[in-house]
Amino acid sequence: MQFIETRGNDTLKPASVPFSKAILSPSASFGGLYVPESLPKLDDTFLLDHIDSSYRDLAFDFLKLCDIDIPDDIISEALKRYERFDDSKNPVPMHKIEDDCYVSELYHGPTRAFKDMALQPFGYILSYLAKKHDQKYLIMAATSGDTGPATLETFKDATNITVGCLYPDGGTSDVQRLQMVTENAKNLHVFGVQGDFDDTQNALKALLASDEFNEAIATKDIKLSAANSVNFGRIIFQIIYHIYSYIKLLKNKEIKLGEKIYLVVPSGNFGNALGAYYAKKMGVYIEKILIASNQNNILTDWINKGEYDLTSRDLVQTISPAMDILKSSNVERILYDKFGSLRTKELMDDLAQKGGYALTNDELATLREDFDASYSTDEECIAVMAKYAKKGYIMDPHTATCVKSYEALKDEKAFAVIYSTAEWTKFSPVVAQALGKKFKKDLEAIDFIKEKTGLIPNETINSLFNKQIIHNKIIQKENIKKEMLSIL
Ligand SMILES: *Cc1c(COP(=O)(O)O)cnc(C)c1O
């Protein structure tokens, strides 16, 4: 698999790069992203041959088909990271919640949110490459809550890798903050920033663009990489569980081979949905990918009307903060795949300069061949969570945004798979509210939910509240550069 660039090539960068290059330096010409030049085909034999495979065997065979420049033994070791999940043989349990609907639970990893699905094996591969090239890398992350813990966890003690992680002080849940500030390893640096997530992210962008910072890392012979979903090293692992969903429904005799299913994806940066799109392109029988959003419903307008308009909106804080995003990075990879690099560059330039763009009617029709979209308000999500709690299934607020799309399918005779992206323990005050009582503190909410439902939080969550705080610096955004220079 070779990788090419979404906005075309500037003749300074190579015209195509192998997987290892695309993940070590993920920024492409003209501010674009790397995408696979071609995708392998998953035929019926591939699907049938894996009916009884473990998740890891399926993943290994899939990655072999992708023909990436990573040795087999390293791929195997990377996939062993799924042993850190609750059930090492089956890291992605699927739970039937309706006659024609399963929930695929992507949150059974070490930090209890779906970011582990990709960041765990990706972290292993990036660390391997850094060691092999004897090159030091700095990974900077600004997080609204889930990427930070998952990035720290995967790179803990990795040779040649330093992580600088910034979170908005007061802008994450207690559990998310504790997961970051109690991570104890020499190569991990965590800072709370006074301000909200936007302030934090903008301060990081300014830092990455600053000459002083780039000179400092160059003199120290350090390179920058990224662990967010602009990195294809994350996307590749997010294709696999969509293939697994189909195979699992086949195995459970819910569908026949060739029968099409719907996938419902709670979306922010569109990495999860992009993985579903690639799975569909490769041959998995998917009727449509349904994009679920919260009140920051820019993706709903993009898919239903062809409009991507930042000028008419401000970011709203919702109960599903991991989806509080307006500039959704992986949309660009869809634009490229559908309309080519010239048009992608044009649209992305319009987004940067004019704050938006509109697709033509033909383009919109092409987009809607694969996607449909809806959004839910916070009140609707709480009602959904309460409804399913009564039926004995507890879901987090991100997962709850998916149910409306599923319900709109009532007249279709097709199966749906909803992706659950976080465990209830990560957003316990909202879950408790859906169960009838409001709390400010996670610990109190967790106790209430335990009592009410009999659910027991994983030990990694329980132990957080007694762990020693390692990173206790709260900094002003003006001081980010100084602090980051001091960790190098
Ligand atoms: C990151 C995240 C999402 C959004 O996923 P994208 O791939 O960015 O669209 C949804 N839910 C949770 C809990 C997340 O952490």
Ligand as a Chemical Component Dictionary entry (heavy atoms), coordinates in Angstrom:
data_LIG
# 
_chem_comp.id                   LIG 
_chem_comp.type                 NON-POLYMER 
_chem_comp.pdbx_formal_charge   0 
_chem_comp.three_letter_code    LIG 
# 
loop_
_chem_comp_atom.comp_id 
_chem_comp_atom.atom_id 
_chem_comp_atom.alt_atom_id 
_chem_comp_atom.type_symbol 
_chem_comp_atom.charge 
_chem_comp_atom.model_Cartn_x 
_chem_comp_atom.model_Cartn_y 
_chem_comp_atom.model_Cartn_z 
_chem_comp_atom.pdbx_ordinal 
LIG C1 C1 C 0 -13.254 10.358 19.588 1  
LIG C2 C2 C 0 -14.617 9.998  19.991 2  
LIG C3 C3 C 0 -15.710 10.074 19.095 3  
LIG C4 C4 C 0 -15.573 10.610 17.686 4  
LIG O1 O1 O 0 -14.871 9.744  16.843 5  
LIG P1 P1 P 0 -14.279 10.297 15.462 6  
LIG O2 O2 O 0 -13.525 9.142  14.891 7  
LIG O3 O3 O 0 -13.392 11.444 15.801 8  
LIG O4 O4 O 0 -15.431 10.691 14.606 9  
LIG C5 C5 C 0 -16.947 9.658  19.539 10 
LIG N1 N1 N 0 -17.136 9.234  20.806 11 
LIG C6 C6 C 0 -16.124 9.168  21.699 12 
LIG C7 C7 C 0 -16.405 8.733  23.081 13 
LIG C8 C8 C 0 -14.826 9.531  21.327 14 
LIG O5 O5 O 0 -13.828 9.463  22.226 15 
# 
loop_
_chem_comp_bond.comp_id 
_chem_comp_bond.atom_id_1 
_chem_comp_bond.atom_id_2 
_chem_comp_bond.value_order 
_chem_comp_bond.pdbx_ordinal 
LIG C1 C2 SING 1  
LIG C2 C3 SING 2  
LIG C2 C8 DOUB 3  
LIG C3 C4 SING 4  
LIG C3 C5 DOUB 5  
LIG C4 O1 SING 6  
LIG O1 P1 SING 7  
LIG P1 O2 DOUB 8  
LIG P1 O3 SING 9  
LIG P1 O4 SING 10 
LIG C5 N1 SING 11 
LIG N1 C6 DOUB 12 
LIG C6 C7 SING 13 
LIG C6 C8 SING 14 
LIG C8 O5 SING 15 
# 
